[in-house]
Amino acid sequence: MSQERAVPASAVPLEELSSWPEELCRRELPSVLPRLLSLSQHSDSWIEHVQILKIIVEMFLPHMNHLTLEQTFFSQVLPKTVKLFDDMVYELTSQARGLSSQNLEIQTTLRNILQTMVQLLGALTGCVQHVCATQESIILENIQSLPSSVLHVIKSTFVHCKNSESVYSGRLHLVSDLLQALFKEAYSLQKQLMELLDMVCMDPSVDENDDILNMVIVIHSLLDICSVISSMDHAFHANTWKFIIKQSLKHQSIIKSQLKHKDIITSLCEDILFSFHSCLHLAEQMTQSDAQDNADYRLFQKTLKLCRFFANSLLHYTKEFLPFLSDSCCNLHQLYLQIHSKFPPSLYATRISKAHQEEIAGAFLVTLDPLISQLLTFQPFVQVVLDSRLDLPCELQFPQCLLLVVVMDKLPFQSKEVQTLWCTDSQASETTTRISLLKAIFYSFEQCSGELSLPVHLQGLKSKGKAEVAVTLYQHVCVHLCTFITSFHPSLFAELDAALLNAVLSANMITSLLAMDAWCFLARYGTAELCAHHVTIVAHLIKSCPGECYQLINLSILLKRLFFFMAPPHQLEFIHKFSPKEAENLPLWQHISFQALPAELRKQTVHEVSTVGTAECRKWLSSSRTLGELESLNTVLSALLTICNSAGEALDTGKQTAIMEVVSQLWAFLNIKQIADQPYIQQTFSLLLPLLGFFIQTLDPKLIVQVVTLQTSLLKLEPPDYVRLAMLDFVSSLGKLFIPEAIQDRILPNLSCIFALLLADRSWLLEQHTLEAFTQFAEGTNHEEIVPQCLSSEETKNKVVSFLEKTESRSVSPSLECRGVIIACCNLKLLGSSIPPTKILGLQTGFVDETEAAKVERVKQEKGIFWECFANVTVEEAKRSPLQPYAKRARQEFPWEEEYRSALHTIAGALEATESLLQKGPAPAWLLMEMEALHERMDKLKRYIHTLGIVLEKAVNLTSLQLLALQRNWPQSNAQRLFLLETSTVSLTPRAFSQHSQSVSYFCWCRLDNELLGWEKQATLGFSCPKACF
């Protein structure tokens, strides 16, 4: 001891200091510590610095005053320690490229550096352990430099270990033992640091900015570490997140305004998605593998548990810090969409087994529901979800629709203020506009064309005593929308009416149909007065429509459906208000089914409409019969056809005779050239044919011969599809008629020719209805000998046999306008029928042997094309001028008007000059030949102008459904266009609806002349729909 005192403590070598006894260290601390700190500051040797650090920590740190540790030790040593550690990492990265088993020098150097780093981490662990052991509660100010320095070293260590594969270029095995030791030391150090930080106390009443800032830095440093270790150690990653959430909540009142909440939410969302995708990948592998691997399943369960942990952490954090999450709402919205885009039944989902789907849904997806509940009252989230500028990629459109339905289900349990927030439009600024929830529902729904056409199936509503049934997207949205309507706050009824009307007038057919179904439910669920009020409004809108347009057609369908729900007294009021005695009201009565009226009222109304109708026809017959007057005549004929189709016994014999007489007289004024050239006369022709078919048993045989002969001639001129469809109405009715022998030779050959031409037609829709009409004719006719004559080829025979056997015909070429069929399926099968498109159409579309996976891929591609083509169709773009005969068309100014006039003036001048020369002398021999050539060119130009006029006539009102109509030269007339007329969701009583009973849905192909062409009853679950509805 005397020898020890003989040498000044400040001069003792470092090696001896490490062997000093505890008492000596305590006594000599004031003299030795300054020397050690000075040596540490001036040392450039990593090894020496670590040696000094270890001596201070192990020998002298226990004797320091814990209240002055920051000033006397941490602030002086740790910054240099961090710098030297970074230098070591840089040196490792720089020299690692030269590492090899032959180069022992570099190998030794790298291993020495790694060993030094391990020792440095050990020394830091000693610092943290000492602080934890000596204090029950820690004030962050007293150890300010320690957490930040330690976290920096830990992060650098983990980053180096994570990148070791690339850093050591395939020579990892030469240093793997030391890297493993380095990782373990960093792991241990972080655990110890989190224990220390858990002991930190912060007084909420004291506004110490430094302490607050330091705690925020600590939390965000741990957040950075999370992003590094997420793929290295799942348990450690989860524990780090657990600690971050815990500390954020522990010091919430002090640090809530300083935390970077968006960074935390973003990182949590990324980790949730990463874990979820890993979970799906494992489930997919197990689904594809025949053998069941218990190890894979255990890993799947472990990953699923991690998903749930992250989701619960997000839920907890969101609940506590919601007011500060304004700029995180977009991340939360995207998280919901991304998750559901990868999970069945999304088209973009990973293919996994049903068992795995249920396991993931039960353990993980259920946590998203309370998350949406928390965000429901938060205005920034509402703004993000309902942003009018929201432009989602195809794969996120279906999840957006599901999210809106979830919101719709939750709103009835919210306050009026929250409901108003979601259900009203708002404009926060010139660039920020929010649409209402109902408008968003309809807009999002129409974007899901692929999901509707496949269709995808979702979980149905549970009802007492009934098994849960999967439902289509259409049914899912429709049922939930109707449920929402039952709880709609009275103050928001104006928003509901506006949204429904706006959707009914949509250019998108399926959106319009959904709105009609919801409106019909409202008519049934609400009061009789409300229904009558709505019918009156729709009637006025129809009467105010300027000319033919798709909005008029949609309103007409809605009127027909709503009229069935009116109480008889209100129907009587309607008749008084829109009297059928007045011709100006016939545009309304042509759209109303007389089956909706009680017997006495039906008889009276049928009498009045037929009287006015026949009188208007006679008025036209006795007038100048100009083409311009055909528009009103066609309206009258449409009303008479409605009577024939829906009046039943209310149409007495006298009125039938009167109608038949005027129809026969009108037919006499038709000629084939006019029908071929004039769209309005084509419409008249298409209305007269089903009327003649209705009276087929009493028609004059000579008239029948004329009708059949004209049809045969007209078919050779290739009339539009809707004209050929009208022909089918008539020829199928001939199956009920015994044709007199005197005219058989003039009718039967023409009849077989008509069926043969139509059966050979390549239009998929025309072919379907031809097969139906031919079957009906063949089953009813007494002239069996004509049936084989209609089957003119082996291909036609195969199609008919396949149709009768209800199998898919393979006689049609796979190249048969597949794109048109695809578009048709996207538009016309959108009601969600589970029947494949080929069975609906009754023909081969080129996809008969398609696998389920291939079908999904095809629909995904078509969805992108479909939405790109039609997303920008607006009411303004869909405007069209009224259809007018060419001679009566209002003059319009065209581009190059003056150039055309100048060219024609030149032609006229040249002709006058030629005429003048002929008067002066004989013409040269070549003149006649040249004039004939010019004449041919003139004829060609005339045909071109005529064809172009027809195409333009039909292109003006182009919508999603009407693309195919344009390709096939369908006019845009409401009495001619094929449309999906009825998707009647029979509305429920409040009691029945509360029991979640499902509605009846009918899938119908109809023409707007009210003649049912075909229907598929989809489901009947305890409710009946009057047949008159159809």
Secondary structure, DSSP 8 states (H G I E B T S, - for coil): -HHHHHS-GGGS-HHHHTT--HHHHHHHHHHHHHHHHHHHHH---HHHHHHHHHHIIIIIGGGS-GGGHIIIIIHHHHHHHHHHHHHHHHHHHHHGGG--SS-HHHHHHHHHHHHHHHHHHHHHHHHHHHHHHH-SSB-GGGGTHHHHHHHHHHHHHHHHHHTHHHHTTT-GGGTHHHHHHHHHHHHHHHHHHHHHHTTB---TTS--HHHHHHHHHHHHHHHHHHHHHTTT-HHHHHHHHHHHHHHHHHTHHHHTTTS-HHHHHHHHHHHHHHHHHHHHHHHHHHHH-SS--HHHHHHHHHHHHHHHHHHHHHHHHHHHHGGG-GGGHHHHHHHHHHHHHSSTTSTT-----HHHHHHHHHHTGGGHHHHHHHHTT-HHHHHHHTBTT----HHHHHHHHHHHHHHHHHGGGS-HHHHHHHHS-EESSSS-EE--HHHHHHHHHHT-HHHHHTT-EE----BTTB----EEHHHHHHHHHHHHHHT--GGGHHHHHHHHHHHHT-SSHHHHHHHHHHHHHHHHHS-HHHHHHHHHHHHHHHHH--SS-HHHHHHHHHHHHHHTTS-HHHHHHHHHHT-TTSGGGHHHHTTS-GGGS-HHHHHHHHHHHHHHHHHHHHHHHTS---GGGHHHHHHHHHHHHHHHHH-GGGS-HHHHHHHHHHHHHHHTT--HHHHHH-HHHHHHHHHHHHHHHHTGGGS-HHHHHHHHHHHHHHHTT---HHHHHHHHHHHHHGGG----HHHHHHHHHHHHHHHHHHHT---HHHHHHHHHHHHHHHHH-S-TTHHHHH--SHHHHHHHHHHHTT-----S-TTSSHHHHHHHHHHHTTT--SS-HHHHHTS--S-TT--HHHHHHHHHHHHHHHHHHHTT--TTTT-------GGG------TTHHHHHHHHHHHHHHHHHHHHHHHHS---THHHHHHHHHHHHHHHHHHHHHHHHHHHHHHTT--TTHHHHHHTT----TTT-EE----------HHHHHTT----EEEEEEETTS-EEEEEEEE-SS----GGG-
